[in-house]
Each structure stands twice: as structure tokens, then as C-alpha cells.
Amino acid sequence: MMYGYAWDTTTPLTFAISILPILGIGLLVTLKAAAVGYAIALVLGLVLALLRRSRFKIISWTVAGFTEFVRDTPLLVQLFFLYYVLPDFGIVLPAFMTGALALGLQYSAYTSEVYRGGIDAIPRGQWEAATALNLTRLQTYRDIVVPQMVPRIVPSLGNYLVSMLKETPVLSVVTVLDMLGLANMIGERTFEYLVPLSMVGLIFLPMTIICSALIYAVERALPKSGIPLR
């Protein structure tokens, strides 16, 4: 029994039905971790992309080095560092926030490259035209760059959302009880692993399919030539 639920291991079907509510709790944790991590990745990735375009070489080079370091090191190592090493420096974060932060940090390095590619895809002539029209940098990004950039980057950003969703089970190694963590606990207490682990995989499958379909719908809804300028 866990969280007040009793498990019936008489048959695989009754076992699956009896553990479904507790896996539902893990599903909510999984979705929350993916949502928080993705929000961090989107915001931090944009900041990194803009800093990468800084006119000051020391800033752009530092950001480029940071991005490459994060991309080229495993998520699990970063997760362990945040969870076990930061407390040595007096920084103690809850397990859930540590996991979401690790996901966001890892994927911010990827989303920053997506943003940078979308910005670099804007023809140089349009930047020069914005300068000739005496537009501020904010106006240039708001009225010229972003409307054309968004349709280009939505598919890539969406793919990283799906990837992050599938990466959330790694958080179970730092005591975040997502679906995989709860499935393992059920297996340890009942000595039946096949049903709970299979259910986790089967739950992830429709989630990722639905997520991919929503991303495709958003991509189709956006005009290919960019959002109309005001």
C-alpha cells in the first residue's frame, strides 16, 4: 500500500487498475516538471541567444562557451551537481525545483541555438532598413524580427518540448516521485515490475503523440511568411 492505495496483484489487469491512481499522481509531477523546465528553457534560451549576439566579444564568447559546456555534458551529471554539490555552497533547493532547473538549464542551451538560428535567418537588408528608418532595437525585434522568426522556430522548439517530456523520468534519481519513480517503488514492494513499467511507457506514448500533434497544429496555424506586421 502507498498513499492509501491497496494493490491487487491477482491478475495483471487488476494490478494495472489498482496502481493507476498512484501513477496518475506521478503523471501530474511529470507534467509539472516538464512545464516548469520548458518555461525556464524558453526564457533562459532567449537571454543566452541575445547575449550571444552582443557586440562585446567577452560576453558573446563567454555565453558561447557556457552553451557548449551545457550541451556537451550529460543531463544526469548536471542534475547530480545541482542536487549534491550546491548544498556545499549553502544553496539547497527542493528536489522538484532542482530537477526542473536541471531540465531547463540543459535545454536552454539547445533553445538558445534555435533562437539564434531564427534571428540569423532574417535577411541583412531588413536589419539595415530598420536602421535607416531609425527604429530602436526593441522596435526592430518586435516588429520585424519576431514576426518572421516565430514560424521558423516553432517546430524545433516543439521537438525539444517532446524530448524534455521524455527526459523527466531521470528526475527520479534525486527522489522526485514522478511516474517512473513511483513505478519503481511499486515494483520494489510487490516484486512485480512488468505491469507498472509497461504502464509508464504506455502513458508516455499518447502524451508525446498529443504533444506532437499540438505542435504541428500551431505550426500549421502560423503563416509561413511570418506574422503580419502592424
C-alpha positions as CSV (number, residue, x, y, z in Angstrom):
1,M,0.0,0.0,0.0
2,M,1.2,3.5,-0.8
3,Y,-0.6,6.9,-0.5
4,G,-3.6,5.0,0.9
5,Y,-4.0,2.8,-2.2
6,A,-4.1,-1.0,-2.0
7,W,-2.8,-3.0,-4.9
8,D,-4.5,-6.2,-6.2
9,T,-1.8,-8.4,-7.8
10,T,-4.2,-11.2,-8.5
11,T,-4.1,-10.7,-12.3
12,P,-2.1,-8.2,-14.5
13,L,-5.4,-6.4,-15.3
14,T,-6.5,-5.9,-11.7
15,F,-3.0,-4.9,-10.8
16,A,-2.9,-2.3,-13.5
17,I,-6.2,-0.9,-12.5
18,S,-5.2,-0.7,-8.8
19,I,-2.0,1.2,-9.4
20,L,-3.5,3.6,-12.0
21,P,-4.5,6.3,-9.4
22,I,-0.9,6.4,-7.9
23,L,0.6,6.6,-11.4
24,G,-1.8,9.5,-12.0
25,I,-0.1,11.3,-9.1
26,G,3.2,10.7,-10.8
27,L,1.9,11.9,-14.1
28,L,1.0,15.3,-12.6
29,V,4.5,15.6,-11.2
30,T,5.9,14.7,-14.6
31,L,3.8,17.3,-16.4
32,K,4.6,20.0,-13.8
33,A,8.4,19.3,-14.1
34,A,8.2,19.4,-17.9
35,A,6.2,22.6,-17.9
36,V,8.5,24.4,-15.4
37,G,11.6,23.1,-17.1
38,Y,10.4,24.2,-20.5
39,A,9.4,27.6,-19.3
40,I,13.0,28.0,-17.9
41,A,14.5,26.8,-21.2
42,L,12.4,29.2,-23.3
43,V,13.2,32.3,-21.2
44,L,16.9,31.5,-20.5
45,G,17.5,30.3,-24.0
46,L,16.3,33.6,-25.4
47,V,18.5,35.5,-22.9
48,L,21.5,33.4,-24.0
49,A,20.7,33.9,-27.7
50,L,20.6,37.7,-27.3
51,L,23.8,37.8,-25.2
52,R,25.5,35.6,-27.8
53,R,24.8,38.5,-30.3
54,S,26.4,41.0,-28.0
55,R,28.8,43.4,-29.6
56,F,31.2,42.8,-26.7
57,K,33.3,39.8,-27.6
58,I,33.9,38.9,-23.9
59,I,30.2,38.5,-23.4
60,S,29.5,36.6,-26.6
61,W,32.5,34.3,-26.2
62,T,31.6,33.6,-22.6
63,V,28.0,32.7,-23.5
64,A,29.1,30.6,-26.4
65,G,31.5,28.6,-24.1
66,F,28.7,28.2,-21.5
67,T,26.3,27.0,-24.1
68,E,28.7,24.4,-25.5
69,F,29.6,23.2,-22.0
70,V,26.0,22.6,-21.1
71,R,25.2,20.9,-24.4
72,D,28.2,18.7,-24.2
73,T,27.8,17.4,-20.6
74,P,25.1,14.8,-19.6
75,L,21.9,15.9,-18.0
76,L,22.4,13.4,-15.2
77,V,25.8,14.9,-14.3
78,Q,24.2,18.4,-14.2
79,L,21.3,17.1,-12.1
80,F,23.7,15.5,-9.5
81,F,25.8,18.6,-9.4
82,L,22.8,20.8,-8.6
83,Y,21.4,18.4,-6.1
84,Y,24.5,17.2,-4.3
85,V,27.2,19.9,-4.9
86,L,25.3,23.2,-4.5
87,P,24.4,22.4,-0.8
88,D,28.2,22.5,-0.1
89,F,28.0,26.2,-1.1
90,G,24.9,26.9,1.1
91,I,22.4,26.6,-1.8
92,V,19.8,24.0,-1.0
93,L,16.9,23.6,-3.4
94,P,13.9,21.2,-3.1
95,A,14.2,18.1,-5.2
96,F,11.5,19.1,-7.6
97,M,12.9,22.5,-8.3
98,T,16.4,21.1,-8.7
99,G,15.1,18.7,-11.3
100,A,13.1,21.3,-13.2
101,L,16.1,23.7,-13.1
102,A,18.4,21.0,-14.4
103,L,16.0,20.3,-17.3
104,G,15.6,24.0,-18.0
105,L,19.3,24.6,-17.9
106,Q,20.1,21.7,-20.2
107,Y,17.5,22.6,-22.8
108,S,18.2,26.3,-22.6
109,A,21.5,25.6,-24.4
110,Y,19.5,24.0,-27.3
111,T,16.7,26.6,-27.4
112,S,19.3,29.4,-27.5
113,E,20.7,27.9,-30.7
114,V,17.2,27.7,-32.1
115,Y,16.6,31.3,-31.3
116,R,19.9,32.3,-32.7
117,G,19.2,30.4,-35.9
118,G,15.9,32.1,-36.3
119,I,17.4,35.6,-35.7
120,D,20.2,34.9,-38.1
121,A,17.7,33.8,-40.8
122,I,16.4,37.4,-41.1
123,P,18.0,38.9,-44.2
124,R,20.7,41.5,-43.5
125,G,18.9,44.0,-45.7
126,Q,16.0,44.1,-43.2
127,W,18.3,45.0,-40.4
128,E,19.8,47.8,-42.5
129,A,16.3,49.0,-43.4
130,A,15.4,49.1,-39.7
131,T,18.5,51.2,-39.0
132,A,17.6,53.5,-42.0
133,L,14.1,54.0,-40.6
134,N,15.7,54.9,-37.2
135,L,13.9,52.1,-35.4
136,T,15.1,51.3,-31.9
137,R,16.5,47.8,-31.2
138,L,13.3,46.9,-29.4
139,Q,11.1,48.0,-32.3
140,T,13.3,46.1,-34.7
141,Y,12.9,42.9,-32.8
142,R,9.2,43.4,-32.0
143,D,8.0,44.5,-35.5
144,I,10.5,42.9,-37.9
145,V,12.5,40.0,-36.3
146,V,10.0,38.2,-34.1
147,P,7.1,38.0,-36.6
148,Q,9.3,36.3,-39.1
149,M,11.3,34.3,-36.6
150,V,8.4,32.6,-34.7
151,P,7.1,30.4,-37.6
152,R,10.6,29.2,-38.3
153,I,11.5,28.1,-34.8
154,V,8.2,26.6,-33.6
155,P,8.9,23.1,-35.0
156,S,12.3,23.0,-33.3
157,L,11.1,24.3,-30.0
158,G,8.3,21.9,-30.1
159,N,10.6,19.0,-30.7
160,Y,12.6,20.0,-27.6
161,L,9.4,20.0,-25.6
162,V,8.7,16.4,-26.6
163,S,12.3,15.5,-25.8
164,M,12.1,17.2,-22.4
165,L,8.9,15.4,-21.6
166,K,10.6,12.1,-22.2
167,E,13.6,13.1,-20.1
168,T,11.6,13.8,-17.0
169,P,11.9,10.2,-15.6
170,V,15.6,10.9,-14.9
171,L,14.5,13.1,-12.1
172,S,13.6,10.0,-10.1
173,V,17.3,9.6,-9.2
174,V,17.0,12.7,-7.0
175,T,13.9,11.5,-5.2
176,V,11.4,13.3,-7.4
177,L,8.5,10.8,-7.4
178,D,7.3,11.1,-11.0
179,M,5.7,8.2,-12.8
180,L,8.9,6.2,-13.2
181,G,9.9,6.8,-9.6
182,L,6.5,5.6,-8.3
183,A,6.5,2.6,-10.7
184,N,9.9,1.5,-9.4
185,M,8.6,1.8,-5.8
186,I,5.6,-0.3,-6.7
187,G,7.9,-2.9,-8.2
188,E,10.1,-2.9,-5.2
189,R,7.2,-3.5,-2.8
190,T,5.3,-6.0,-4.9
191,F,8.2,-7.6,-6.8
192,E,6.1,-7.1,-10.0
193,Y,7.9,-4.7,-12.4
194,L,6.4,-5.6,-15.7
195,V,3.0,-4.1,-15.3
196,P,4.0,-0.7,-13.7
197,L,6.9,-0.1,-16.0
198,S,4.8,-1.1,-19.0
199,M,2.1,1.3,-17.9
200,V,4.6,4.2,-17.7
201,G,5.7,3.6,-21.2
202,L,2.1,3.3,-22.4
203,I,1.2,6.5,-20.7
204,F,4.1,8.4,-22.2
205,L,3.2,7.2,-25.7
206,P,-0.2,9.1,-26.1
207,M,1.3,12.1,-24.2
208,T,4.1,12.6,-26.7
209,I,1.8,11.9,-29.7
210,I,-0.7,14.5,-28.5
211,C,2.1,17.0,-27.8
212,S,3.5,16.5,-31.3
213,A,0.0,16.9,-32.8
214,L,-0.5,20.2,-30.9
215,I,2.9,21.5,-32.1
216,Y,2.0,20.5,-35.7
217,A,-1.3,22.3,-35.4
218,V,0.4,25.5,-34.1
219,E,2.9,25.3,-36.9
220,R,0.1,25.0,-39.5
221,A,-1.8,27.9,-37.9
222,L,1.2,30.3,-38.3
223,P,1.6,32.0,-41.7
224,K,4.6,30.7,-43.5
225,S,5.8,34.2,-44.4
226,G,5.6,35.3,-40.8
227,I,3.1,37.1,-38.5
228,P,1.7,40.1,-40.3
229,L,3.4,43.3,-39.3
230,R,1.4,46.1,-37.6
